[in-house]
């Protein structure tokens, strides 16, 4: 579920991307100077056209990849609201269940909300995220075991059936959030292609500068920083355990507050 890049800090992703592209541009520049010294007939216009085509292809790939990452962010926001509503419904239906099931189930649902919020807001590492997911699934098992006992003891109860239905939705939404947040990632092949095209583009830009003898370091560095910044955003949107762009958990926070109020 987790890719190698997830273990690399965002600042390191930015610095590595900048260094790789700057090195590619410098290699291209020295190749252009070398080519210019050995062939006076090198067509600068043709190289410029190829550079423009490469820039257009790079822009397309960036827009395509950023669109994929942005759509994942929207899906995550929607699932937070759906999960909060499902847990809230299960909690309300648990209130009309017989004791001791009602109290036990409400306590587990309250802990479940706490675990989900902690997993979304306070996770500092992949290992902590794995622990939060594991605890969520343990709570699923405990809730389901209580539901099975409840159903056996009250086989004809409409309320028990309604609660089991709402608990199913809670478990299903957990799977959807795991899929949207962790399993549904931008394919590694797309990332590799994006970097490959970016390296070729920067090499062509440097090569063109070497042919013309005009070394625009400021403009080139600005372009590299722009690309590195976009790659930083794509990486942040795609990886679990975000540090910069977080999905709002306000729906879960409101649910937690209402549960605490009902408990007291």
C-alpha positions as CSV (number, residue, x, y, z in Angstrom):
1,X,0.0,0.0,0.0
2,X,2.9,2.4,0.6
3,X,5.4,3.5,-2.0
4,X,9.1,4.1,-1.4
5,X,8.6,7.9,-1.9
6,X,6.3,8.0,1.1
7,X,9.3,7.6,3.4
8,X,11.1,10.6,1.8
9,X,10.3,14.0,3.5
10,X,8.6,16.6,1.3
11,X,11.5,19.0,1.6
12,X,13.9,16.2,0.4
13,X,11.6,15.5,-2.6
14,X,11.7,19.2,-3.5
15,X,15.5,19.5,-3.1
16,X,16.2,16.2,-5.0
17,X,13.9,17.2,-7.9
18,X,15.6,20.7,-8.1
19,X,19.1,19.1,-8.1
20,X,18.3,16.5,-10.7
21,X,16.8,19.0,-13.1
22,X,19.5,21.6,-12.6
23,X,22.1,18.9,-13.3
24,X,20.3,17.9,-16.5
25,X,20.2,21.5,-17.7
26,X,24.0,21.9,-17.0
27,X,24.8,18.7,-18.8
28,X,22.7,19.9,-21.8
29,X,24.5,23.3,-21.7
30,X,28.0,21.7,-21.9
31,X,26.8,19.3,-24.6
32,X,25.6,22.3,-26.6
33,X,28.9,24.1,-26.2
34,X,30.8,21.0,-27.2
35,X,28.5,20.5,-30.2
36,X,28.8,24.2,-31.3
37,X,32.6,23.9,-31.3
38,X,32.6,20.9,-33.5
39,X,29.8,21.7,-35.9
40,X,29.0,25.2,-37.1
41,X,26.0,23.9,-39.1
42,X,24.0,22.9,-36.0
43,X,20.5,24.3,-36.5
44,X,19.5,26.2,-33.4
45,X,15.9,26.7,-34.8
46,X,15.3,23.0,-35.0
47,X,16.5,22.5,-31.5
48,X,14.3,25.3,-30.3
49,X,11.3,23.7,-31.9
50,X,12.1,20.4,-30.2
51,X,12.5,22.2,-26.9
52,X,9.1,23.8,-27.3
53,X,7.4,20.5,-28.1
54,X,9.1,18.9,-25.0
55,X,7.9,21.8,-22.8
56,X,4.3,21.3,-24.1
57,X,4.5,17.6,-23.4
58,X,5.8,18.3,-19.9
59,X,3.0,20.8,-19.2
60,X,0.4,18.2,-20.4
61,X,1.8,15.5,-18.1
62,X,1.9,17.9,-15.2
63,X,-1.7,18.9,-15.7
64,X,-2.8,15.3,-16.2
65,X,-1.0,14.1,-13.0
66,X,-2.1,17.0,-10.9
67,X,-5.7,16.4,-12.0
68,X,-5.5,12.8,-10.8
69,X,-4.1,13.9,-7.4
70,X,-6.7,16.6,-7.1
71,X,-9.6,14.3,-7.8
72,X,-8.3,11.9,-5.1
73,X,-8.4,14.9,-2.7
74,X,-12.1,15.6,-3.5
75,X,-13.0,11.9,-3.0
76,X,-11.4,11.9,0.4
77,X,-13.3,15.0,1.5
78,X,-16.6,13.4,0.4
79,X,-15.8,10.1,2.2
80,X,-15.1,11.9,5.5
81,X,-18.6,13.4,5.5
82,X,-20.2,10.0,4.5
83,X,-18.3,8.2,7.2
84,X,-19.3,10.7,9.9
85,X,-22.9,10.4,8.9
86,X,-22.8,6.6,9.0
87,X,-21.1,6.5,12.4
88,X,-23.6,9.0,13.7
89,X,-26.5,6.9,12.5
90,X,-25.1,3.8,14.1
91,X,-24.6,5.6,17.4
92,X,-28.2,6.9,17.4
93,X,-29.5,3.4,16.6
94,X,-27.3,1.9,19.4
95,X,-29.2,4.1,21.9
96,X,-32.4,2.0,21.4
97,X,-30.7,-1.3,21.8
98,X,-31.1,-3.3,25.0
99,X,-28.4,-3.2,27.7
100,X,-25.6,-4.1,28.1
101,X,-25.2,-4.0,24.3
102,X,-26.2,-0.3,24.0
103,X,-23.5,1.0,26.4
104,X,-20.8,-1.3,25.1
105,X,-21.5,-0.4,21.4
106,X,-21.7,3.3,22.1
107,X,-18.4,3.2,23.9
108,X,-16.7,1.4,21.0
109,X,-18.2,3.8,18.5
110,X,-16.8,6.7,20.5
111,X,-13.4,5.1,20.6
112,X,-13.7,4.5,16.9
113,X,-14.3,8.2,16.2
114,X,-11.3,9.1,18.4
115,X,-9.1,6.6,16.5
116,X,-10.2,7.9,13.1
117,X,-9.6,11.5,14.1
118,X,-6.2,10.7,15.5
119,X,-5.3,8.8,12.3
120,X,-6.3,11.8,10.2
121,X,-4.8,14.6,12.3
122,X,-1.9,13.4,14.4
123,X,-0.1,10.8,12.3
124,X,3.6,11.5,12.0
125,X,4.8,8.4,10.3
126,X,3.7,5.5,8.1
127,X,4.0,3.1,11.1
128,X,1.6,5.2,13.1
129,X,-0.9,5.2,10.2
130,X,-0.6,1.4,10.1
131,X,-1.3,1.2,13.8
132,X,-4.4,3.4,13.5
133,X,-5.8,1.3,10.7
134,X,-5.1,-1.9,12.6
135,X,-6.9,-0.5,15.7
136,X,-9.9,0.6,13.5
137,X,-10.2,-3.0,12.2
138,X,-10.0,-4.4,15.7
139,X,-12.9,-2.2,16.7
140,X,-14.8,-3.5,13.7
141,X,-14.3,-7.0,14.9
142,X,-15.4,-6.1,18.5
143,X,-18.5,-4.3,17.2
144,X,-19.4,-7.1,14.9
145,X,-19.0,-9.7,17.6
146,X,-21.5,-7.7,19.8
147,X,-23.8,-7.4,16.8
148,X,-23.8,-11.1,16.3
149,X,-24.6,-11.8,19.9
150,X,-27.3,-9.2,19.8
151,X,-28.9,-10.6,16.7
152,X,-28.9,-14.1,18.2
153,X,-30.6,-13.0,21.4
154,X,-33.1,-10.8,19.6
155,X,-33.6,-12.5,16.3
156,X,-36.9,-10.8,15.6
157,X,-35.9,-7.3,16.6
158,X,-36.3,-4.6,14.0
159,X,-34.0,-2.3,16.0
160,X,-31.2,-4.9,16.0
161,X,-31.6,-5.3,12.2
162,X,-31.4,-1.5,11.7
163,X,-28.2,-1.3,13.8
164,X,-26.5,-4.1,11.9
165,X,-27.3,-2.4,8.6
166,X,-25.8,0.9,9.8
167,X,-22.7,-0.9,11.2
168,X,-22.2,-2.6,7.8
169,X,-22.1,0.9,6.2
170,X,-19.5,2.0,8.7
171,X,-17.3,-0.9,7.9
172,X,-17.8,-0.4,4.1
173,X,-16.9,3.3,4.4
174,X,-13.7,2.3,6.2
175,X,-12.7,0.2,3.3
176,X,-13.6,3.0,0.9
177,X,-11.4,5.5,2.8
178,X,-8.5,3.1,2.9
179,X,-8.9,2.6,-0.9
180,X,-9.1,6.3,-1.6
181,X,-6.4,7.4,0.8
182,X,-3.8,4.6,0.6
183,X,-4.4,2.0,-2.1
184,X,-5.6,4.3,-5.0
185,X,-2.3,5.9,-5.7
186,X,-0.8,7.6,-8.8
187,X,1.0,4.7,-10.6
188,X,4.7,4.7,-10.2
189,X,5.1,4.5,-14.0
190,X,3.4,7.9,-14.4
191,X,5.8,9.4,-11.9
192,X,8.8,7.9,-13.6
193,X,7.6,9.1,-17.1
194,X,7.0,12.6,-15.7
195,X,10.5,12.8,-14.3
196,X,12.0,11.4,-17.5
197,X,10.2,13.9,-19.7
198,X,11.3,16.7,-17.3
199,X,14.9,15.6,-17.4
200,X,14.9,15.5,-21.2
201,X,13.2,18.9,-21.4
202,X,15.8,20.5,-19.1
203,X,18.6,18.9,-21.0
204,X,17.2,20.3,-24.3
205,X,16.9,23.8,-22.7
206,X,20.5,23.6,-21.6
207,X,21.6,22.3,-25.0
208,X,19.8,25.2,-26.7
209,X,21.6,27.6,-24.4
210,X,24.9,26.0,-25.2
211,X,24.4,26.3,-28.9
212,X,23.4,30.0,-28.7
213,X,26.0,30.9,-26.0
214,X,23.3,32.6,-24.0
215,X,23.1,31.1,-20.5
216,X,19.9,32.4,-18.8
217,X,20.5,30.9,-15.3
218,X,17.8,32.9,-13.5
219,X,15.0,32.0,-16.0
220,X,16.2,28.4,-16.1
221,X,16.3,28.1,-12.3
222,X,12.9,29.7,-12.0
223,X,11.4,27.1,-14.4
224,X,13.1,24.3,-12.4
225,X,11.7,25.7,-9.1
226,X,8.2,25.9,-10.6
227,X,8.4,22.2,-11.7
228,X,9.7,21.1,-8.3
229,X,6.9,23.0,-6.6
230,X,4.2,21.3,-8.7
231,X,5.8,17.9,-8.0
232,X,5.9,18.7,-4.3
233,X,2.1,19.4,-4.4
234,X,1.4,16.2,-6.4
235,X,3.5,14.2,-4.0
236,X,1.7,15.7,-1.0
237,X,-1.8,15.1,-2.5
238,X,-1.0,11.5,-3.4
239,X,0.6,10.3,-0.2
240,X,-1.2,9.2,3.0
241,X,-0.4,11.0,6.2
242,X,-0.3,14.5,4.8
243,X,1.7,17.3,6.4
244,X,0.7,20.3,4.3
245,X,-2.6,19.8,2.6
246,X,-4.9,18.1,5.0
247,X,-8.5,16.8,4.4
248,X,-10.9,18.7,6.6
249,X,-12.1,16.5,9.4
250,X,-14.8,18.9,10.7
251,X,-17.6,16.5,10.2
252,X,-15.8,13.9,12.4
253,X,-14.9,16.6,15.0
254,X,-18.6,17.7,15.2
255,X,-19.6,14.1,15.6
256,X,-17.0,13.6,18.4
257,X,-18.3,16.7,20.2
258,X,-22.0,15.5,20.0
259,X,-21.0,12.1,21.3
260,X,-19.1,13.6,24.2
261,X,-22.1,15.9,25.0
262,X,-24.4,12.9,25.0
263,X,-22.1,10.9,27.3
264,X,-22.0,13.7,29.8
